[in-house]
């Protein structure tokens, strides 16, 4: 097994970085691929994946509790039966809300946004969240990197607006719920024929205009995805400041398993709200029908064939299962990575590489993509976010070194001593640890 994980510290770090990049990139790429055939069912996917996490993590916790398994040289079991009765429930309810907000938003965003835009906004949210609640404790380079990422994100939104104002007019259906109308209008190139086209009842069915709904949709979901920095921030702040010791001292696996249980009802509520702004929109009364259609699509059966975006569910089961396998492997790997030396540096270094790896992957000819998606990313925004992430990592390394040098002084001081130093150490560790399991 030495060739999979060398004993030499330098080689071990390089191998772990490679694993993190590969698994992290696969997690992003496969999630995007999965949402292409499931385009009409993001609520079904979000709720299903939330339920999956709760079942798998809690089943694992029960197995570990029953077996009394330990990790590494520690003789203390990873999870004990007493954990279930000694841990307050309120923290898991709060963290479940944060997890549901981040996870549910990403499934919808991956549905409606082009691949390169998704990876830039989602990865850019990480230093954005740290800058939001931790800027007073960040190293100068981390602040520079965060500002560069923020500028890159702003340029993306400017690009969306610029492309909308300069987009060419096209023949568009007046009613997007009628699939044959979409096909008819899409085949017309000139304005006169477009505006004169009528249906069987003699009513006009097409208009010649800019499809601004496409750009509004991208702007909306890019903004919502970037806003996931807010629940990331609040969750990290809560864990650092207000989470009871009884919860904080539990195994990370146990805490995530408990959090996943309470994420389920919040995910359900969020999907009901997001369905109002999804495309096509789903009324509250149609949620159950859409979920049943999503289950049919998962099995490879097309259920929607009368809108502008019809089902193409042939590969749905394959894509969902492959993503599920890759996602669970990635999450369990992050548990392992968190126990390794230099875990923070490895994770931040991996982020620097995940952005270009995923961006290049989305350029591959034949890569599955939603027909409604149009890329609005640009070289400047890509470079700013990539360089910003690199600066952020360099600053994190410098901050770790500074805090390590002060560590002995902090430990040797009274409990009522310089809280600023202790807070700086806690903020730095929490800012990276939270993102590793986000």
N, C-alpha and C positions, 0 to 999 in steps of 0.2 A: 504493500500500500504506500510505500515511501515515494513512489513516482507520482502518486495522486496528490500527496501532501508532504513535501520534503521536510526534513527536520531542520535543515539550515534556515535560520531566520530570514535572510534575504530572499532566498528562493521561495520560501513558504509565503512571504508577503506577496511576491509576484504571482504565484499560483492562485492565491486567494483573490487577488485583484482580478485576474483573468476569469475565474469562476463567477465573481460578482458581476462583471461586465456582461458575460455571456448569458447568465440567468436573468439579470435585470433587463437586458435588451430583448431577450425572448419573451419575457413577461409583457413588455410593452407591445412588441410586434404581434404576438399571438392574440393579445386582447383586441387589437385593432382588426386583425383578420377575422376574429370570432364575430365581431359586431357587424360585419358586412352582410352576411346572410340573415342575421338577426336584426336587421335595420328597423323593422316595424315593431320590435319587441324589447326595447331597452329596459322597461319596467320588469318584464319577466326574467331577464338575465340578471338584473341587479338583485331582485328578491331571491332568485334561485341561488346565486353565488353567496349571498348573506346567509341563507339557510345552510348551504354546504359548509361554510366556515364553522358555523356553530356546531353542526353535527360532528365534523371531523375533529376539531380541536377538543371538544368536550369528551368525545369517545376516547381520544388519546389520553386526556387527563384521568379519566376513570381507569383506563388500563394501567397507567403509571402508578396511580394511587393503590390499586389492588396488588401490583407487583412489588411496590416499594423500591422502584428503580432509583439509582443514584447517577450522578454525572461526574466524570473525571475522578479526582482524588477525594472528593467530598463524600462523607459517609451519610450525610443527610439526604433523605429521599427528595426527589425533584418535586413531587406533589404528595400531600398527605390528606387523608379523609378529613382531618380536623380543619383543613383550609376552607372547606365548604361552609363550616359553621362559625368560624372565627373572623371571617372577612366581612366588613360592612358592604351592603348592596349598593348604597347611593353612589359611590364613586364609579361603579361599573355602569350605572344608568347614564351618568354624565358622559363618560368616555364612549359608551355605546352610541350616544347621539353624535359625537364628533366623528367616530368611525363611519357611521351611516352617511353622514353628510359628505365626507371625502369619497368613500367608495361609490356611492350612488351617483354622485356628480361625474366621476370619471367614466362610468359606463355610458351615460348619456353623451358626454363630450366625445368619447371615442366613437360613438355612433355618427355624430353629425359633423365632426371636424376632420379635415384631411390629416394624414399620418404625421407629416413633418410639423404641422401646427400643434398637434397634440403633444408631441414629445418636448417641444420648446416651452410651451406654457406649463405643462405638468412638472417638468424638472426645474423650470425657473421659479416655481412656487416655493421650492425648498429654501433657498436663501432669502426669498421674499418673506416667508414666515419667520425665519430667524431674525431678520432685520426688524420685523414688526414688533417683537416682544423682547428682543435680546440685544438691541443695537448699543445700549450703554455698556455692554460687556464684550462686544465684538472687537477683534483686532482691527487695526486700520485697513489692512488688506481685505479683510472680510467685508468691511463697510464699502470699500471701493468695488469689490466684486458684486455685492448686493445691488449697488446703484447701477452698475453696468447691466445687470440682469433686468432690473426694473426698466431701464431705458430701452433694452431690447424688446421687452414685452409691450411697452408703449408704441414702439415702431411697428409691431405686428398689428395692433389695433388701427394705427394710422394707415397701414397698407390695406387693411380690409376696407376702410372708408374710401381710400384713393382708388382702389380697383372698382368699387361700386360706382363712383362718379364717372369713371372712364370706361365702364363696361359697354359693350355693343348691345343694341336692342335685338330682340329675338321674338319669334312667334311663340306666345305662351298660352296655355289653356286658361279660360276663365274659371273653370271648375276643376280643381286638381283631384277631386274624388272620383272622377270618371276616367278610367284608364284609356279607353279608346280615344277620348278627347286629347289626352296628352300625346298619344302616338300620332294623331292627325296633325296637331299643331306643330309638333317637333319636325315633321317632314316638310314644312313650308318655309321657304327662304325669303320671299319678298313680302313687303309690307302690304301691298294692295290685296294680294291673295289672302293674306293672313286675316286682315280685318273684315274681309267679305265672306269668310268661311262660315257656314251655318251647319247646324245639325239636322237630324231628321224632322224635328218640329219647326224648322225655319228660324230658330233663334241663333244668334251669334255665339260661337264657342271659343273664339281665339281673340287675343289682343297682341299688339306689337309694342313691346316695351322692354325695359331692362328688368331682369329677374332680381330685383333688389331683396326679395325675401330670402334668397340664398345667402346674401351678405349679412343681412340682419340676423339670420340664424347663426352664422359663424361668429359674428360679433358677440351675440348673446351667450353662446356656449363657451367661447373663449374667455369671456368675462367671468362666467360662473366657475369655470375651471380654475382660473387664477384666484378667484375668491376662496378656494379651498385652503388658501394660506391662513384664513381667519380661523376655521375650526382646528387646523394644525396648531396655530398659535395658542388658542384657548386651551386645547387639550394639554399641550406641553406646560403651559403656565399652571394649569390646575394640578397636574401631576407633581410639579415642583413645589408649589406653595400650599396646596390644600388637601392633597391626597393623604389620608390617614396612614400612619406607620403600619397598621395591621395589613393594609393592602399593598403598600409599597414594598414590604419585605417578602411578599409572596413570589413564587416563581413567575418569570415573564410569561411562560406558557399558560399558567393558570390564570393570570390576569387577562391575557388575550382571549382565552376560552370563555371566561365569564363576560368579558366585554362583548364578545360576538353574540351572546344570547340576547342581550338588551339592544343590540344593533338591529335585530330583526324587525321589531315593531316600528322603529324609527325609519328603517328602509322602506317599509310598506307605506308609511305616511308621506315620505318624500317622493316616492314614485307617483302617488296620487296627485301631488302638486306639480311635479315635473311633466306629467302627461298633458297638462294644460298648455305647456309651451313647447311640446315636442312636435315633430312633423312625421306623419299627420298627428294632430291632436287627438287625445282619447278622453272622452267624457267619463266622469266618475261612474256612471251607470254601465259603461262599456268595459270597465277594468277587468272584470271577471272573464268576459268574452275574449278580450285581447290576450289574457293570460292563457286561456285554453288554446287559442290560435298559436301562441308562442310555444306551447308544449307540442302542438302538431308540427310546427316548423322545426323544433328540436329533433323530432323523429324523421325529418326529411320530407314532410308533406306541406305543400304550398296551401296557404289558407286565404291570403289576400291577393286578389288579381284584378281589382277594379279601381285602383288608385294610380297616381303617377309613379309610385315606387312599389312595384309588385314583388311578391315573395320569390326568392330563389334559394330554397331551403335544402337543396340536394346535399350540400356538404356541412350543414349546420352541426350535426351530431359529432362529426369528426373534429371540426374546429373547436367546439366547446370542450370536448374531452381532452384534446391536446393542450388547450389553454389551462384547463383545470389542473392537469398533471404538472405543467410547467410552473403554474402559480403556487401550488402547494410545495413543490420542490424548492422554489425560491424563498418562500416564507420560512420553511424549516432550515434552509441554508443560512438565512439571516439570524435565526436563533443561535446557530453554531458560530457564525461570524462574530456575534456580540460577545462571545466568551474568549475571543482571540486577542492577542496583543496587537496594538495598532489598528483595532477594528474601525475607529473613527476615520483614520487616514485612508484606510483601504476603501471604505464606503465613499468618502468624498472624492477620492481619486477615480473611482469607478464611475461616478456621476459625470465626470469630465469626459470620459470615453463613451458613455452610453448615448449621449446626445448625437455625436457624429455617426456612431454605428447605426443607430435607428434611422437617422436622417438619410444616410446612404442606402439603407435597406428599402426605404420607401421609393427610391428611384429605380429599383429593379423592374424591368419590363414585365408586365403581367401580374404585378403585385395586386392582390385583391383590394379594391377601393370602392367606396360608395359612388354611384354615378352622380349624385348631387354635390359631391365635395369638389372644391376648387382650391388649390394651394395658394395661400397668400403670404407665405413666409418669404423672406428675402435674405440675401447673403449677409447684409449688415446686421440684421436681428440675430441670425444664426451665430455669427462671429461674436457679437456682444454677449450673448448668453453663454457660449462656450468659454470665452475668455473670462467672463465674470465668474463662472463656476470654478475655473482654474485659480483665479485670484482668491476666491472664497476658501478653497482648500489650502492654499499657501498660508492664508491668514489663520486658518484653524490650526495648522501645524505650529505656527509661531506662538499662538495663544496657548496651545498645549504645553509648549516648552516653558513659557513664562509661568504658567500655573504650577508646573511640576517643580520649578525652582522655588516657588513660594509654599509648596505643599507642606514641607516640614515646619515652616513658621506657623502656618495655619493650624496644623495638628497640635503644635506645642502651646498654643494660646488658649485662654480661658474660653468657656462656652459662650460668654458674653463679649468675647473679644471682637476683632474686626470682621463684622458680618459681611462687609463688602467683598472681602477676599473669598470667604466661603460661598457667598452667592455667585461670584464669578465662576468658581469651579463648578458649582452645581448647574448653573445656566449653560456652561459650555458642554458639559456631558449630556445634559438633557436635550439640548438643541440638535445634537447629532443622533442620539439614541432614538428619539421620537421619530425622526425621518426614516431611520432604518426599518422600522416596522410599520410605516404609514402606508 
